[in-house]
Amino acid sequence: MFSWLGRQAGGRERAGGADAVQTVTGGLRSLYLRKVLPLEEAYRFHEFHSPALEDADFENKPMILLVGQYSTGKTTFIRYLLEQDFPGMRIGPEPTTDSFIAVMYGETEGSTPGNALVVDPKKPFRKLSRFGNAFLNRFMCSQLPNQVLKSISIIDSPGILSGEKQRISRGYDFCQVLQWFAERVDRIILLFDAHKLDISDEFSEAIKAFRGQDDKIRVVLNKADQVDTQQLMRVYGALMWSLGKVINTPEVLRVYIGSFWAQPLQNTDNRRLFEAEAQDLFRDIQSLPQKAAVRKLNDLIKRARLAKVHAYIISHLKKEMPSVFGKENKKRELISRLPEIYTQLQREYQISAGDFPEVKAMQEQLENYDFTKFHSLKPKLIEAVDNMLSNKISSLMSLISQEETSMPTQLVQGGAFDGTAEGPFNQGYGEGAKEGADEEEWVVAKDKPVYDELFYTLSPINGKISGVNAKKEMVTSKLPNSVLGKIWKLADCDCDGMLDEEEFALAKHLIKIKLDGYELPNSLPPHLVPPSHRKSLPKAD
């Protein structure tokens, strides 16, 4: 094991959750500084790809980046999650947010401008200074004492317009900034308006800047209550078609459908769908603190693999350069042949094509360098990274797994996340198998007269019907045998292989629950137990 893993089980038990996180963070930082950073520095990785990582990059809370065209509800979405206004917030149907705003936790409410933010060593934004004053004047940190922000930070981005005007007037490389954030955040949420599904050229370029970060991307189809069910189906299909042309992945992106603001729904036909989708999205966001260490480890692995590939490319260009004459001609030739060089390196070092940087962008950057000043390949630096990837990472992954099981579950709390956590507005409360949980009367009783008529047509003997006769009625539901078998086990409370009239009514009620689209319980809840069978149940302590 590593020296930085010195404290083993006993030490971790005494340390507690915070120290456990610091152990993982220290391990990641140590691996980067000792194994990856020397390779990056030797081959100018930071000039071509991404600036060096700092302590704040390892220690910062999970971050969410919101990206979308103007008036898709990005800022409103943040307001919805926080249930609180934040400094710098502007909401309107026109393009209102013209800056990147990092919404973070602070003991007092206030804002910090970009130029001051990038010199704060406690914030993970120092390397953004390379984008210049044009960007820094459009960047700020909004701090406020909000419970949600104790667990996550949120990055609001300017609304994306169509056309050339916005691209020219920005004064900084918008897509490069998005790429910088994408490499460091835990989740990228693309927001779409149900009425504006067109993906502009700049939005398309922005999405392409997330290349290699596909596992972080989620899509939100917002304002879905403004269309009816038939229109929503068409909108969803059109969105998936548009995304398929921009995001080149074989997997289908997860799309959350809803209306993410604290206002009445304009169309309530799909209320149940919106509630279920919102809960799925909340669960995804709430899990980020728990998965933060794994995400940082994954990003470190991706960075190390790219650094290796970059070293192979740079050293190969150096090797091909003549020592005296014809340097410029050879440089132009090598740049034009870069796709062939990629293929050659793939074969020579058994590297996947997906690990290589984009050819066109690499060619443009190489134009500005003197290849003779590049370094030759240094096998020891490559070996150090290979050793990290093959040996050290697995040990660190084991440590993360141990700490995840020993530490209490970390979930985002506060704001909208508490609104449906408990009480009658929790998702599914009073629905399906949970219906009647807080009522004194047996919930099946209201439909029992109808079920009783059926029961007595099935030739009961001594007040009970056989499994054969019960099956004749139950299969008319057209549910699979596996589902009907589970319903039988739940309804046959005394396990005698027959159903009395209350058990039969319960079976019909469970069939109705399943046909209505709800899941069956794994065991029969107390409020569904037929009254005549409750006396035989063991009393709770």
N, C-alpha and C positions, 0 to 999 in steps of 0.2 A: 504493500500500500504506500501511498504518498506520504511525505512528511507532513503535508498540510491536512492529512486525514488523521493526524495523531490521536486525537481523542476518539476512542471507540465507543462501544455501546454504553458503558458506564458513564463516560464523560458526557455523551449526548443526552442521557437521561437527566443528568444534573443540569445540563445547559438550558434545556427548554427550547421552544419553537424558534425564537429570534436568533439564538446562537446557531441553531441547526441551519437556518437559511444562510447565515453568514459563512458557515463551513462550506456549503455548496458554492456560494458566491466567490469565496476565497479560492476554491479549487478551480473554478472556471477562469478567474483572473490569472492565477498562477500558470495554468496551461497556456493561456494566450501569450503572456509575457515571455515565458521561457521557450515555447515551441513555435508559435505561429508568427509573432511579431518580428523575430530576426529574419525570417524568410521574406516577410512583407517588405521590410526595410532594404534588404539586399537587392530586390528587383523592382523598387519604386511602385509597389502595389497601391500605396495611398494616393499617388498621382493619377493612376489609371482607374481605380475602382472606388474605394471607400477609405475615409480617414481612419487613422488608428483608433482603437477602442480605448476608452478611459474608464476610471473607476466608476463613474456615474452610470456608464452603460451597463455595468454588471449589477449595480445596486438599485437602479430605479424601479418604480412600481410598473406593473403591466400597463401598456399604453394601447389605446384604440385610435385609429386614424379614420376620420369620416371624409369621404370624397363623393362628389356628385355635382351635377349641373346646378345652375342657380335655381332657387325656389323649389328644391326637392325636399326641404325640411331638415337639413343637417343641424342647424343651430337649434331649431325647435326640438329635434330629437334629443339633443344634450339637455335642454331645459326639461324635457319629459322625464329623462332618467334622474336628474338631480332634484326635480321638483323645486327649483330655485333659480332665480336669475343670476347671471355671473357678469363680472365687469367686462365691458367691451361687447356685450351681446346686442346684436341688432337683428330684428326679424321683420321681413316684409316680402311682398310678392315680387319686388324688383331685386336685382343683385345687391344684397346689403353687406354680406361679409366679404370684405376685400383684403383680409389679412389671414395669416395662419395664427390661430389662437390656441395655446396650450393651456387647457383647463386643469389645474392641479390643486392639491390640498394645501391650505395655509391656515395658520391660527387666526390671522386677521384677513379681512377682505381687501383686495387691492390688485393692481396690475403692474407688471414690469415690462418696459420696452425691450425690443430685441437686442439693441446694442449692449444694454446692461446684462441681459439674460445670457449672452454667449461668453461672458467672462466670469460667470458664477460656476465654480468647480463642483457645486453640489447638484447642479442640473445637467442632464445629459445632452445639452445643446451647444456645447462649446465649438464643435467642429462645423457648425452652421455658418460661422463667420466667413468662410470661404466664398459664400454666395454674395457677399458685399452689402453695401448700405441699401441698395434698391430693395433687397429682400428684407434686411433687418428692420427697415422702416415699416415693413408690412408683416412683422412678427412680434408677438407679445405673449406674455404668460399671465393668465388670469387665475388668481389664487383666492380661495374662499374656504371657510370651515364647513365642509359638507361631508356627511358620513360616507357617501359613495366614493368620494375622492381619497379616502383613507386607503382604499384598496386598488384603485385604478386611476389613470390619468387619461384625458381625452383630448385629441388634437382635432380642432375644427379647421377646415381648409376653405379657401375662397371658392365661391360658386363658379363653375366652369361655363363659359359662354361658347357659342359657335362663331366661326368667322376668324379672320386674321387680326382684327383690331386688338382684341385682348392680348393675343400672343405678343404683339409688338409693344404694347403699352406696359407690360409687366416690368421690364427692366432686369429681369433675372430668369434663369432657366427653371420654369415651373415644374417640368417633368423630373429634372434632376433633384429638386427639393423633395418631390414626392417619393422618388426612389430612395433618397437618404432616410426619410421617415419610415418607408416600407421595410427597410432592412433592420429597423430597431423596434418597431411596434409588435405587439402580440396579435392584433386583429386589425384587418382592413375592412371597413364596411362601405360598400358602394350603395348609395341611395338613388332610387329612381322614383319619379312621380308617375302615377298611373295615367296621367294625361300627357306626359312628355317622355316618350320612350326613345326618341331619336338620340343616337350617340354621336355627338359632334366630333370633328376631327381632333380637337384638343383633348376631349374626354377619351377618345380612342387612344391617343398618344399617352395620356396619363395612365390608362389601364395597362398599356404595354410596358410602362415603367415598372410595373409590379412583377415583371418576368422573374421567375424563380421563387416567388413568394405566394404561389397559388394556394398553399395550405392555409394561409392566413385570411384569405378573402371570403367574405360573406356578402350577400346581396339583400337589400331591403327594398321591397316594392311598397312605397309609402302612399298615403292618401287613397288606399284601395277602397275606402268606404264611399268614395265619390262616384263609383260605378256599380252597376247591378251585377248579379252573378254571371250572366251570359257575357257581358262585356269584360268582366274580370278574367274569365277563361281565355278570351281573345288577347287581352292585354298580357297575361302571363305567357302565352305562347309566343307573342311578338317579342317580349323581353328576352326569352330564352334564345330565340332565333338571332336577335341582335347581339347578344353576348357571345353566342357561338362563333360569330365572325371575328370577334376581337380577342377573346381569350382562347388560346389554342391548347386546350386540355381535353383528354378523352372523358374525364369525369364531369358530371353535371354539377354546377355550383349550387350550393344551398341558398334558396331564395325564401326570405321571410316576408309574408304578406300581412299588411295591417295598416292601421292609422295611428301613428306614434305621436300623439299629442293629447293633452288632457281636455278634450272637447267632446261633446256628444257626437256619436256616429251619425253621418248623414243617411246612410243606408244600413239597416240593421240585419239584412238577410243573412249576412255572413259573420255575425257576431261571434258565434262559437269558433269558427275558423280563425278569426283575428285573435281571440283570446288564447287559443292553443299555440298559434304562431308566436305571439308575444312571449308566452311562457318558455317556448323553445329557445327564443333569442336571449331571454333573461338567463336561462340556464347556461347557455354558451358563454355569455359575458361573465356570469358569476364564477365559472370554473377557471377563469384566467389566472387568478392568484395561485391556485393550486398547481397549475401547469406552467407557471412562469419559469421555473428552473429548467424544466425539460425544453421549453422553447428557446431559452438562451443557449443551452447545450446544443440544440439542433442548429441554431444560427452560427454557433462557433464552428461546428463541423462543416457547414456549407461554406463558411469563409475560409477555412483551412484548405478545403478541396480546391476552391477558386485560386487561392494563393499558390498552391502547387502547380496548377495548370498555367497560371501567369508566369511562374518561374521558368517552366519548360518553354513557353513561347519566347520570352525575352532572351533566355540563354541561347535558344536556337537561332534567333536573329543575329545575335552577337557572333556566333560561330560561323555564320554564312557570310559575314562582311569581309571584304578584302582588306589587307593590312595597309596598302598604300594608295593605289589608283582606283578610280571608278566607284567611289563610295556612294555618291548620290544616285548614280544609275542603278547600282545594286539595291539601294534602299527602296527606290521606287518599284523595282522588280519584286522584292520581297513583300512589300505591302500589297501589290496586286495579286501575288500568289498566296496570300494569307489563308484563303479557304483550303488550298492544297496542303499548306503547312499544318493546318489543324488536323486534316485527315492523316497526314504522316505521323504526327505526334500521338494521335489516337491509337494507331497501330503499334507504334514503338513502345508506348508506356501503358497500353491497355486502359485507356481512359474513355469514359462515356462521352458521347458528343454533347450531352446536356450539361456537362461541367464546364464547357468552353464559353467565354464571353461572346457577345454578339459581334459578328465579323465586321459589319459596317462601322459600328462605333469604335471598335479597336483600330481599324484602318485610319479613321479620322484622327484619333489621338496619336498614333505612331508618326504621323506627318511632322509632328513638332519635336521629335527627339533625334539625337545623334546616336545611332545604333552602336557605334564603336565605344561609347561610354557605358554601355550595358555590361553587366557582369556575366561571366561564364557560369555554367551550372556548378553548384556547390552541393555535392551528394550528401554531406553531413546535415545540411539544413533540411533537405528533403527527407532524409532518414528520421530526423527528429519529429517531423510532422507525421510521417507514416507510423512511427512508434506510438505517437499520441493517439492516432485514429484507431490503431489495432489493439492497443493495450490499455492506455490510461482512460479512454472514454468509457469503456465497459465498467471499470471500477467506479468511476464517478456516477454512472447510471445506477449502479447498485446502491450507492450511497443515497442518491435522490429517492429511490424506491423505498429504502428503509425509513427515510425521514418523512416521506408522504404517509406511511402507515403509522408512524409514531406521533406525528403532529396532528392536532385537531384540524378538521376540515376548514379551509379558508375560503369563505364565500363573500362576494360583494354584498354589502348591506346598506340600508338607508334608501332614501328617495323612492323611486317607483318599484325598487326591488322588495320593499316592505309592504307595498300596497296589496299584494295578493299572496303574501306569505301565510297568513292565518285568517280565520274567520269565514263568513259566508261568501266572500268574494274571491276565495281561493279557487283556482281553476278546478272544475269538476265538483265543487261543493254542491250537494243536493241533487246531483245528476247521476244517472246510471245506477250502479250498485250502491252509491252513497245516498240516493234519494230516501227520505224518511228516517235518516239517522238521528235527527233531533226531534222526532215526533213520538208521541206516546202510542198512538194506534199503529198496528202492523200495516206497513205500506201496501202490502199485497191485498189487504182486505177490500179496498175500493173496487177491485176488479174480480174479486173472488166469486160473486154470483155468476158471472159469465163462465168462469173456469169450472164452477160446480156443475153447470149444465153439461159441459163436455165430459166431466169426470163420470157422471152417471150414465153416459152413453157407452162407456168403455167396460161395462160388465164388472163392477166391483164385487168382490167376495169378502164378506166380513169387514166392509168399509175400506178395502184396499184393492188397487189394481195391480196386475202383474207387470213385470218388465216388458213382456211381449206386447200387451195392450197399450202400455204407456208409449212404447216405441212407435206404434202405428200413428199416434197423434203427434208425437214430437218430430217425426221425420217430415211432416207436412210443412215445417218451417223452412225446409231445404238447406238447413245448416249442415256442415260436414259432421261426420260421425265423431271425429275427435272433439269437436265442440259440444255436441250433444252428450258425449260420454262424460265430459267435465260437468255439464249441467246436472246429469243424473247423480253424480257423486255428491254434488253440493246439495241437491234436493232431498236425497235419501238420508234424512237426518239420523234415523235409527239403524241404518245400514242393514235392513232386513231384506233387501232386494225387491221391495214393493213400495208403492206410494199411497199414502192416505190422501184425503181430499185437500188437506193443507199443504202436504208435500207436493202434490200435483199442481196446486195453484202456484207454489213457489217455483216449480220447474217452468211453468208457463211465463211467470214474471221474469225469470232469468233469460228465457228465450227472447222475450220482448226487449230486454236490456241489450242483448247482443245484436238484435235486428235494428235497434236504434243507433248502432254504431259505437257503443261503449264496450269497454273491456270487462270480462268477468273477473270476480275476485278469486284469489287463489284459495282462500278459505271463507266460509260463510260468515259475514259480519253479524254481530249479535242482534242488530235490529231487523235482520231478515229471517232469523230463526222463527219458525211457526210457533204461535203461543202455546200450543199443547205440548211442544217439545222442549220448551225453555226450562221447565222444572228439572229435567234430567241433566242440564248443563252444569258443569262444576262452577261454583261461585268464585268470582275474582277475589284475590287477596285484598 
